[in-house]
Amino acid sequence: MRKCWFLGLISLAVLLGAGVPLTATTRFTPSASPLRLDEPLEDVIADLDAFVPAYMEAQGVPGVAIALVREGRVAWTGEYGLANRLSRRPIAPDTTFSVASNSKVVTAYIALRLVDQGLLSLDAPLDGYLSEPWLPQEEFRPAITPRHTLSHTSGLGHLTFSRELQFPPGAGYFYSGRGLEYTQEVLEEATGRSLEKLGQELVFQPLGMDHTSFVGTPAVQAQAARGHLPAVVPVLIFVIPFLIALLVLGLVALVWAHVRTGRWRPSRRAALTVYLAAAALASIPTFLLEGGFSLDRLLLIVILAGLPLLAFLLGGLALRRLLPGRHGLRKGLVLAGVLLVVLGMGAAVVALGDLPSPPLASKKPNAGGSVSSTATDMARFLIELGNPQYLSPEAAAQMRQPQVSLSGNLSWGLGPGIQHSPQGDALWQWGQATDFQSVMIIYPDLGYGVVVLTNSDLLNSDVAIDIAHRALGGSIESIRRASHLEFNYQGPFLEE
């Protein structure tokens, strides 16, 4: 009887894992088209009003905010869908989104402002500004400059804690969040101010970006959209470690029972302890995700672990009274009942689709990805990129000067990427977090651009770029390829 309890709980957990199906999304692939600059603005707006809601429904996108730039000004903003799918709060003009890697261009702009002030040199070693070395490899400390980190040619990696180099500085291109973090260390030590203070003083306040911050200020968080993830993602993040922990702890419990009693039969209490301990251990990865501990994540874990356990316990108790002496039949019926519960939970997970993730409130600024902003505020910044009012002509020219060529129609400047096309050069950057997407593109010579912010998920990674392409027209494929990091390790450099 005790052995059956133990095996039953393990079976319960296996059924829990088997009952969570994966989902797939389809990709929208637009064809090349001319820029829509010559179309009347009202026609473009009418087209977006028809296209965006239908596209959002097809792709499962909760919310979208768009800002169109024409003649160097914000010509129109549009808001579609929901900031929070559960509360049904709609996207509004002042709704803030995480703009993820668009933060990198903001940081690059700050660096150029400091170059104008004489506090930073683009070609001086970054290590020379620091009281303690940031880079572990001594041979390359004098080699990495702001020019390298701002153009992603430093050799530092991306989405890693490592400070090791992929290649010597200047020997190739590798899109690098670590390079921007290195730059942040220098900016903060060189000025004695945090990146947030620098952002407010040199970017956000001068440009009237009142709803923008590197950290989770109350003003920004009050209007923040919740990012969204498929419900299956946090479920699997719990279920997979749960199954592993249950297997390991179960084996330990079996051995311990054999040592104590000489039999491979843990007690009912031991089996229950193993199950609950596995659930507790498996909750740790869930709480380590962006946003940390939250009540909705705790509730998810209680439901995932609790409902099957409750079905197992109550089903066993009821059948023990209804079918006394029919042990084999009872066991089969209990496991069948648990299977139905787990399959029902899996179906519910799929039916729920995307769910809001916990609100993010960055306490420390991160140069590579912690800015939150509105579509209008980011459009104001985009306009400044296209026609800088607060940079010297020399610094502005440096920003737009290609530093490395990635393909025939794509290079990288000091901060933004540069797409070359018959319509002219476009400065751009995209942002991709687990639960937000964004892109900003501007043709400086035309004063024509777009910002798209969404609270959609990582599994459908082209949403913002597809919507931006519909709004602007023109070419987009080189931007799409770069956003998928297809050009890492590539060159050659323009001066070679």
C-alpha positions in Angstrom: 0.0 0.0 0.0 2.8 2.4 0.9 4.7 1.7 -2.3 1.5 2.4 -4.3 1.2 5.8 -2.7 4.8 6.6 -3.7 4.4 5.3 -7.3 1.1 7.0 -7.6 2.5 10.5 -6.7 5.3 10.0 -9.3 2.8 8.9 -11.9 0.8 12.0 -11.0 3.7 14.3 -11.7 4.6 12.5 -15.0 1.0 13.0 -16.1 1.2 16.7 -15.1 4.2 17.0 -17.5 2.6 15.1 -20.3 -0.6 17.2 -20.2 1.0 20.5 -21.2 1.0 20.9 -25.0 3.1 23.4 -27.0 1.7 26.1 -29.2 2.9 27.5 -32.5 2.5 30.8 -34.2 2.5 31.7 -37.9 4.7 34.4 -39.4 3.5 37.3 -41.5 6.0 37.8 -44.4 5.4 41.1 -46.2 6.6 41.7 -49.7 8.9 44.6 -50.6 7.1 47.9 -51.4 7.8 51.5 -52.0 7.9 53.9 -49.1 4.4 55.2 -48.2 5.7 58.8 -47.7 3.7 60.1 -50.8 0.5 58.5 -49.6 -1.9 60.9 -47.8 -1.5 60.4 -44.0 -5.2 59.7 -43.6 -5.0 56.8 -46.1 -2.1 55.3 -44.2 -3.9 55.6 -40.9 -7.1 54.0 -42.4 -5.0 51.1 -43.6 -3.3 50.6 -40.2 -6.7 50.8 -38.5 -7.8 47.9 -40.7 -4.6 45.9 -40.7 -3.3 46.1 -37.2 -6.3 44.7 -35.3 -6.6 41.8 -37.8 -2.9 41.1 -37.6 -3.0 41.3 -33.8 -5.8 38.8 -33.6 -4.1 36.4 -36.1 -0.8 36.6 -34.1 -2.2 36.7 -30.6 -0.8 40.1 -29.8 -2.4 41.8 -26.8 -1.5 45.5 -27.4 0.3 47.8 -29.8 1.2 51.5 -29.8 2.4 53.3 -32.9 3.8 56.7 -33.6 4.3 58.0 -37.2 6.9 60.6 -37.9 6.5 62.9 -41.0 8.4 66.0 -41.8 10.4 65.6 -38.6 7.4 65.7 -36.3 5.0 63.3 -34.6 2.2 63.2 -37.2 0.0 60.6 -35.6 -0.2 58.0 -32.8 -2.4 54.9 -32.6 -3.2 52.6 -29.8 -4.7 49.1 -30.2 -5.6 46.3 -27.9 -4.9 45.8 -24.2 -2.2 46.7 -21.7 -3.3 43.8 -19.6 -5.3 40.9 -21.0 -6.7 39.9 -17.6 -7.8 43.3 -16.3 -8.8 44.4 -19.8 -7.1 47.8 -19.4 -6.7 49.3 -22.9 -3.6 50.7 -24.4 -3.6 54.5 -24.0 -1.4 57.3 -25.4 0.5 57.4 -22.1 0.9 53.6 -21.7 4.6 52.8 -21.2 6.3 49.7 -22.6 9.7 48.2 -22.1 11.6 49.2 -25.2 14.4 46.6 -24.5 17.4 47.0 -26.8 16.3 50.4 -28.0 17.9 51.4 -24.7 21.3 50.8 -26.4 20.8 53.7 -28.8 19.7 56.0 -25.9 23.0 55.0 -24.1 25.0 55.7 -27.3 23.4 59.1 -27.6 24.3 59.9 -24.0 27.9 58.9 -24.7 28.0 61.3 -27.7 26.6 64.1 -25.6 29.5 63.5 -23.2 31.9 63.4 -26.1 30.7 66.9 -26.9 31.3 68.0 -23.3 34.9 66.7 -23.4 34.2 64.0 -20.8 34.7 61.1 -23.2 36.7 60.3 -26.2 35.4 57.9 -28.8 38.9 56.4 -29.4 40.3 56.4 -25.9 40.5 53.1 -24.1 37.5 52.5 -21.9 39.7 51.0 -19.2 41.5 54.3 -18.7 38.3 55.9 -17.3 37.9 53.2 -14.6 39.5 53.0 -11.1 39.3 49.2 -11.3 39.5 47.0 -14.4 36.2 45.8 -15.9 37.7 43.5 -18.5 39.4 40.4 -17.2 41.8 40.0 -20.2 44.7 42.3 -19.7 46.0 42.2 -23.2 42.7 43.8 -24.6 42.1 46.3 -21.8 43.8 49.1 -23.7 42.2 48.1 -27.0 38.4 48.5 -26.4 37.1 52.0 -27.0 33.6 53.6 -27.0 33.8 53.4 -30.8 33.9 49.6 -30.5 31.2 49.1 -27.9 28.8 51.5 -29.6 29.2 49.8 -33.0 29.1 46.2 -31.6 32.7 45.6 -32.7 34.3 45.2 -29.2 34.2 41.3 -29.3 32.1 41.2 -26.1 29.1 38.8 -26.0 25.4 39.2 -25.7 22.9 37.7 -23.1 25.8 36.4 -21.0 27.4 37.2 -17.7 30.9 36.5 -19.2 33.3 39.3 -19.9 35.4 37.1 -22.2 35.8 38.3 -25.8 34.6 36.5 -28.9 37.4 38.0 -30.9 40.0 40.8 -30.6 38.4 44.3 -30.5 37.8 45.6 -34.0 38.2 42.2 -35.7 34.5 41.6 -36.3 30.9 42.4 -35.5 28.9 40.7 -32.7 25.7 42.3 -31.4 26.6 42.9 -27.8 24.6 43.9 -24.7 27.8 43.4 -22.6 29.5 46.1 -24.6 26.9 48.7 -23.7 27.1 47.6 -20.0 30.9 48.2 -20.1 30.1 51.6 -21.6 27.7 52.3 -18.8 30.4 51.7 -16.2 32.6 54.2 -17.9 29.8 56.8 -18.3 28.8 56.6 -14.6 32.4 56.7 -13.2 33.5 59.5 -15.6 30.6 61.7 -14.6 29.8 60.5 -11.0 26.2 60.2 -12.0 24.0 57.2 -12.6 22.8 56.3 -16.1 19.3 57.3 -15.1 20.4 60.8 -14.0 22.4 61.1 -17.2 19.4 60.0 -19.2 17.1 62.5 -17.6 19.5 65.4 -17.9 20.8 64.8 -21.4 17.9 63.0 -23.2 14.5 62.7 -21.5 14.1 66.2 -20.1 15.5 68.2 -23.1 13.3 66.2 -25.5 10.1 66.3 -23.4 10.1 62.6 -22.8 8.1 62.8 -19.6 7.1 59.1 -19.5 10.6 57.6 -20.0 13.1 56.2 -17.6 15.9 53.7 -17.3 14.4 52.6 -13.9 10.9 51.9 -12.7 9.9 55.4 -11.6 6.4 55.7 -10.1 5.3 57.8 -13.1 6.4 55.2 -15.6 5.1 52.2 -13.6 1.7 53.8 -13.0 0.9 53.6 -16.7 3.0 50.5 -17.6 1.6 47.8 -19.9 2.1 44.3 -18.7 4.2 42.1 -20.9 2.6 38.9 -22.0 3.9 35.3 -22.4 2.1 32.2 -23.6 0.7 30.5 -20.5 2.6 27.3 -21.5 6.0 29.0 -20.9 5.8 29.5 -17.1 4.0 26.2 -16.9 6.9 24.4 -18.5 9.4 26.4 -16.5 7.8 24.8 -13.4 6.9 21.4 -14.7 10.3 20.3 -16.1 12.3 21.1 -12.9 9.4 19.5 -11.0 9.7 16.2 -12.8 13.5 16.2 -12.4 13.3 17.1 -8.7 10.7 14.4 -8.1 12.8 11.8 -9.8 15.9 12.7 -7.8 14.1 13.0 -4.4 12.1 9.9 -5.1 15.2 7.8 -5.6 16.7 9.3 -2.4 13.4 8.4 -0.5 13.5 4.9 -1.9 17.1 4.3 -0.8 16.4 5.9 2.6 13.3 3.6 3.1 15.4 0.6 2.2 18.2 1.5 4.6 15.7 2.0 7.5 13.2 -0.8 6.9 14.9 -3.1 4.4 12.0 -2.6 2.0 11.6 -0.4 -1.0 8.4 1.1 0.3 8.4 4.7 1.5 5.7 5.7 3.8 2.7 7.7 2.7 4.1 10.7 4.6 7.5 10.3 2.9 5.8 10.1 -0.5 3.8 13.3 0.2 6.9 15.0 1.5 8.9 14.2 -1.7 6.1 15.6 -3.8 5.8 18.8 -1.9 9.6 19.2 -1.7 9.9 18.7 -5.5 7.2 21.4 -6.0 9.1 23.8 -3.7 12.4 23.3 -5.5 10.8 23.6 -8.9 9.3 27.0 -8.0 12.7 28.5 -7.7 13.3 28.9 -11.5 9.8 30.5 -11.8 10.7 33.2 -9.2 14.0 33.8 -10.9 12.4 35.0 -14.1 12.1 38.7 -14.8 9.9 40.4 -12.2 10.9 37.9 -9.4 8.3 36.8 -6.8 4.7 37.7 -7.4 1.3 36.4 -6.2 0.2 35.4 -9.6 3.3 33.2 -10.1 2.7 31.7 -6.6 -0.9 31.0 -7.5 0.2 29.3 -10.8 2.5 27.0 -8.8 -0.2 26.2 -6.3 -2.7 25.3 -9.1 -0.2 23.2 -11.1 1.0 21.2 -8.1 -2.2 21.3 -6.0 -5.0 20.3 -8.4 -3.5 17.0 -9.4 -2.5 16.2 -5.8 -6.0 17.1 -4.7 -7.5 14.8 -7.3 -5.2 12.0 -6.3 -5.9 12.3 -2.6 -9.7 12.9 -2.8 -10.1 10.3 -5.5 -8.3 7.7 -3.5 -10.3 8.5 -0.4 -13.7 8.4 -2.2 -12.9 5.2 -4.1 -11.6 3.5 -0.9 -15.1 3.9 0.5 -16.9 3.0 -2.7 -14.8 0.1 -3.7 -13.4 -1.6 -0.6 -11.0 -4.4 -1.3 -10.7 -3.5 -5.0 -7.2 -2.2 -4.7 -6.1 -2.6 -8.4 -9.3 -1.1 -9.7 -9.1 1.8 -7.3 -5.5 2.5 -8.4 -6.4 2.5 -12.1 -9.4 4.8 -11.6 -7.5 7.3 -9.5 -4.7 7.6 -12.0 -7.3 7.9 -14.8 -9.0 10.7 -12.9 -5.7 12.5 -12.4 -4.9 12.1 -16.0 -8.2 13.8 -16.9 -7.5 16.6 -14.5 -4.0 17.1 -16.0 -5.3 17.0 -19.6 -8.0 19.5 -18.7 -5.3 21.8 -17.2 -3.3 21.4 -20.4 -6.3 22.3 -22.5 -6.9 25.3 -20.3 -3.3 26.5 -20.6 -3.6 26.4 -24.4 -7.0 28.1 -24.3 -5.7 30.9 -22.1 -3.1 31.9 -24.7 -0.9 34.8 -23.6 -1.1 35.9 -20.0 0.3 39.0 -18.4 3.7 38.6 -16.7 4.6 40.3 -13.4 5.2 44.1 -13.7 8.9 45.0 -14.1 10.4 47.8 -11.9 14.1 48.0 -12.7 15.8 49.4 -9.6 19.1 49.8 -11.4 19.5 51.2 -14.9 20.8 48.9 -17.6 22.3 50.4 -20.7 21.4 47.5 -22.8 17.7 47.2 -22.1 16.0 48.8 -19.1 14.3 51.9 -20.7 10.5 52.1 -20.5 8.7 54.6 -22.6 5.7 55.5 -24.7 5.4 55.5 -28.4 5.3 59.3 -28.5 8.3 59.7 -26.3 10.3 57.3 -28.4 9.2 59.1 -31.5 10.6 62.3 -30.0 13.9 60.6 -29.4 13.8 59.1 -33.0 13.3 62.6 -34.4 16.4 63.8 -32.5 18.4 60.9 -33.9 17.4 61.9 -37.4 18.1 65.6 -37.0 20.0 66.2 -33.7 19.4 69.5 -32.0 21.5 68.7 -28.9 24.6 67.1 -30.6 27.4 68.9 -32.3 27.5 68.5 -36.1 30.7 66.5 -35.6 29.1 64.1 -33.1 25.9 63.8 -35.2 28.0 62.9 -38.2 30.0 60.3 -36.3 26.7 58.6 -35.1 25.5 58.3 -38.7 28.8 57.3 -40.1 29.0 53.5 -40.9 31.6 51.8 -38.7 31.2 48.3 -40.0 29.6 46.8 -43.1 27.4 43.7 -42.5 26.0 43.3 -46.0 25.5 45.3 -49.1 22.6 47.2 -47.7 23.3 47.2 -43.9 26.0 48.7 -41.7 26.2 49.9 -38.1 26.9 53.4 -36.8 27.6 54.6 -33.3 24.4 53.4 -31.7 21.9 52.7 -34.4 22.0 50.3 -37.3 22.0 51.8 -40.8 19.9 50.4 -43.6 20.9 51.5 -47.1 18.2 51.6 -49.8 17.3 53.5 -52.9 15.1 55.7 -50.7 18.1 56.7 -48.6 19.7 55.6 -45.4 17.5 54.6 -42.4 18.6 54.7 -38.8 17.0 51.9 -36.8 17.1 49.7 -33.7 14.8 46.9 -32.4 14.0 45.7 -29.0 13.2 42.1 -27.9 12.5 41.0 -24.4 10.7 37.8 -23.3 7.4 39.7 -23.2 7.9 42.9 -25.1 8.9 43.9 -28.7 9.7 47.2 -30.2 11.3 48.9 -33.2 12.1 52.4 -34.3 13.1 53.4 -37.8 13.8 56.8 -39.3 14.9 58.1 -42.7 16.8 61.3 -41.5 16.9 63.0 -44.9 13.2 62.5 -45.3 12.1 63.2 -41.7 10.1 60.0 -42.0 9.9 57.2 -39.5 7.9 55.0 -37.2 8.0 53.6 -33.6 6.1 50.4 -32.8 5.8 49.1 -29.2 4.1 45.9 -28.3 3.6 43.8 -25.2 3.8 40.5 -27.2 6.0 37.5 -26.5 9.3 36.2 -27.6 7.8 33.2 -29.5 6.5 35.6 -32.2 9.5 37.7 -32.7 8.7 39.7 -35.9 5.5 41.4 -34.7 6.9 44.9 -34.3 8.9 44.8 -37.4 6.0 43.5 -39.5 3.8 46.4 -38.3 6.5 48.9 -38.8 6.9 47.7 -42.4 3.2 48.1 -43.0 3.3 51.6 -41.7 6.4 52.7 -43.6 6.6 50.6 -46.7 10.1 50.3 -48.2 12.6 47.6 -47.5 12.7 45.7 -44.2 14.4 42.3 -44.7 17.9 43.4 -43.8 16.5 44.8 -40.5 14.7 41.6 -39.9 17.8 39.5 -40.5 19.9 41.7 -38.2 17.2 41.4 -35.5 17.7 37.6 -35.7 21.4 38.1 -35.2 22.3 36.6 -38.5 25.3 38.9 -39.0 27.3 38.1 -35.8 31.0 37.6 -36.5 30.7 39.3 -39.9 32.5 42.2 -41.5 34.5 43.4 -43.3 35.3 46.7 -41.8 34.8 49.7 -44.1 38.4 50.9 -43.9 39.9 47.5 -44.9 
